[in-house]
Amino acid sequence: MRNLSLLMMTFGSLCFFAAPSDADGYSPRVGQVHPDFTLPDIADREPVSLSQFRGRKVLLVHFASW
């Protein structure tokens, strides 16, 4: 069972590092403007874009669930 777990973790790691990403070559810098995007508001489902918050402090949390 332990060997199977080790094999699965190794395979998963290889797939993660070998998979191409849309973020290849993207290297954010301090002070760099983030690309604008639009998402629905949680409360009323109206579209909200990042550019609406220009000049205000915004915390962006990026994550993926692979």
C-alpha positions as protocol buffer text, in pm:
chain_id: "A"
residue {
  index: 1
  type: MET
  ca { x: 0 y: 0 z: 0 }
}
residue {
  index: 2
  type: ARG
  ca { x: 285 y: 237 z: 83 }
}
residue {
  index: 3
  type: ASN
  ca { x: 451 y: 171 z: -252 }
}
residue {
  index: 4
  type: LEU
  ca { x: 126 y: 245 z: -433 }
}
residue {
  index: 5
  type: SER
  ca { x: 89 y: 577 z: -248 }
}
residue {
  index: 6
  type: LEU
  ca { x: 447 y: 671 z: -332 }
}
residue {
  index: 7
  type: LEU
  ca { x: 393 y: 580 z: -697 }
}
residue {
  index: 8
  type: MET
  ca { x: 74 y: 789 z: -714 }
}
residue {
  index: 9
  type: MET
  ca { x: 243 y: 1091 z: -554 }
}
residue {
  index: 10
  type: THR
  ca { x: 537 y: 1066 z: -795 }
}
residue {
  index: 11
  type: PHE
  ca { x: 309 y: 1035 z: -1098 }
}
residue {
  index: 12
  type: GLY
  ca { x: 96 y: 1329 z: -978 }
}
residue {
  index: 13
  type: SER
  ca { x: 404 y: 1544 z: -930 }
}
residue {
  index: 14
  type: LEU
  ca { x: 533 y: 1461 z: -1277 }
}
residue {
  index: 15
  type: CYS
  ca { x: 197 y: 1543 z: -1434 }
}
residue {
  index: 16
  type: PHE
  ca { x: 181 y: 1872 z: -1245 }
}
residue {
  index: 17
  type: PHE
  ca { x: 527 y: 1988 z: -1353 }
}
residue {
  index: 18
  type: ALA
  ca { x: 498 y: 1857 z: -1710 }
}
residue {
  index: 19
  type: ALA
  ca { x: 155 y: 2008 z: -1784 }
}
residue {
  index: 20
  type: PRO
  ca { x: 160 y: 2321 z: -1998 }
}
residue {
  index: 21
  type: SER
  ca { x: 10 y: 2629 z: -1843 }
}
residue {
  index: 22
  type: ASP
  ca { x: -150 y: 2944 z: -1977 }
}
residue {
  index: 23
  type: ALA
  ca { x: 68 y: 3126 z: -1725 }
}
residue {
  index: 24
  type: ASP
  ca { x: 395 y: 3015 z: -1889 }
}
residue {
  index: 25
  type: GLY
  ca { x: 616 y: 3317 z: -1919 }
}
residue {
  index: 26
  type: TYR
  ca { x: 400 y: 3530 z: -1687 }
}
residue {
  index: 27
  type: SER
  ca { x: 617 y: 3684 z: -1422 }
}
residue {
  index: 28
  type: PRO
  ca { x: 438 y: 3942 z: -1206 }
}
residue {
  index: 29
  type: ARG
  ca { x: 639 y: 4235 z: -1075 }
}
residue {
  index: 30
  type: VAL
  ca { x: 575 y: 4464 z: -782 }
}
residue {
  index: 31
  type: GLY
  ca { x: 370 y: 4758 z: -905 }
}
residue {
  index: 32
  type: GLN
  ca { x: 266 y: 4581 z: -1226 }
}
residue {
  index: 33
  type: VAL
  ca { x: -100 y: 4625 z: -1320 }
}
residue {
  index: 34
  type: HIS
  ca { x: -299 y: 4300 z: -1308 }
}
residue {
  index: 35
  type: PRO
  ca { x: -496 y: 4215 z: -1624 }
}
residue {
  index: 36
  type: ASP
  ca { x: -859 y: 4324 z: -1596 }
}
residue {
  index: 37
  type: PHE
  ca { x: -1131 y: 4060 z: -1553 }
}
residue {
  index: 38
  type: THR
  ca { x: -1504 y: 4054 z: -1481 }
}
residue {
  index: 39
  type: LEU
  ca { x: -1694 y: 3821 z: -1247 }
}
residue {
  index: 40
  type: PRO
  ca { x: -2051 y: 3817 z: -1111 }
}
residue {
  index: 41
  type: ASP
  ca { x: -2106 y: 3982 z: -773 }
}
residue {
  index: 42
  type: ILE
  ca { x: -2189 y: 3739 z: -495 }
}
residue {
  index: 43
  type: ALA
  ca { x: -2489 y: 3936 z: -368 }
}
residue {
  index: 44
  type: ASP
  ca { x: -2681 y: 4030 z: -681 }
}
residue {
  index: 45
  type: ARG
  ca { x: -2497 y: 3853 z: -966 }
}
residue {
  index: 46
  type: GLU
  ca { x: -2425 y: 4187 z: -1140 }
}
residue {
  index: 47
  type: PRO
  ca { x: -2093 y: 4195 z: -1328 }
}
residue {
  index: 48
  type: VAL
  ca { x: -1802 y: 4347 z: -1136 }
}
residue {
  index: 49
  type: SER
  ca { x: -1463 y: 4410 z: -1293 }
}
residue {
  index: 50
  type: LEU
  ca { x: -1126 y: 4461 z: -1132 }
}
residue {
  index: 51
  type: SER
  ca { x: -1086 y: 4798 z: -1303 }
}
residue {
  index: 52
  type: GLN
  ca { x: -1377 y: 4932 z: -1094 }
}
residue {
  index: 53
  type: PHE
  ca { x: -1147 y: 4916 z: -790 }
}
residue {
  index: 54
  type: ARG
  ca { x: -858 y: 5111 z: -945 }
}
residue {
  index: 55
  type: GLY
  ca { x: -690 y: 5327 z: -681 }
}
residue {
  index: 56
  type: ARG
  ca { x: -817 y: 5112 z: -393 }
}
residue {
  index: 57
  type: LYS
  ca { x: -639 y: 4827 z: -219 }
}
residue {
  index: 58
  type: VAL
  ca { x: -755 y: 4487 z: -345 }
}
residue {
  index: 59
  type: LEU
  ca { x: -646 y: 4143 z: -227 }
}
residue {
  index: 60
  type: LEU
  ca { x: -648 y: 3885 z: -508 }
}
residue {
  index: 61
  type: VAL
  ca { x: -624 y: 3522 z: -406 }
}
residue {
  index: 62
  type: HIS
  ca { x: -544 y: 3290 z: -695 }
}
residue {
  index: 63
  type: PHE
  ca { x: -578 y: 2918 z: -655 }
}
residue {
  index: 64
  type: ALA
  ca { x: -649 y: 2612 z: -861 }
}
residue {
  index: 65
  type: SER
  ca { x: -807 y: 2280 z: -774 }
}
residue {
  index: 66
  type: TRP
  ca { x: -647 y: 2015 z: -989 }
}
